[in-house]
Amino acid sequence: MKINKFDSINVIPFIDIMLVLLVIVLTTATFIVKGAIPLDLSTAKNTNKIKQEKQLNISIKKDGEIYIDAEQIQREKINILLGNFENTTKINISCDKDMKFDNFVFVLDTLKGQNFQDINIITNQSS
């Protein structure tokens, strides 16, 4: 019986496995959500830090889309969704600075119509 000499390692299967893992990582990385809605907030000099407690975040994008806790909602369904919360819930409203003011007034009017009292407007702090 003749013993074959082992001269080199075949790395082709290793490269194949690494390419498959790379594809998996890249495809799953595209599905990771930031958890924040991109807005260009207005700035204000007199701002307060928000305490982390139970709160409801409402975002209004430049094109008028309204999000409640990062979930897009139609204007007609806002009343129904807000009815699920107590009127003592803290509300944070953040709006894109280039959006129509009418959208902000609509959201604020809806909140006041359901007797929400603790309403905050989120801005960036200017220097």
Order of alpha helices (4+ residues) and beta strands (2+ residues): alpha-beta-beta-beta-beta-alpha-beta-alpha-beta-beta
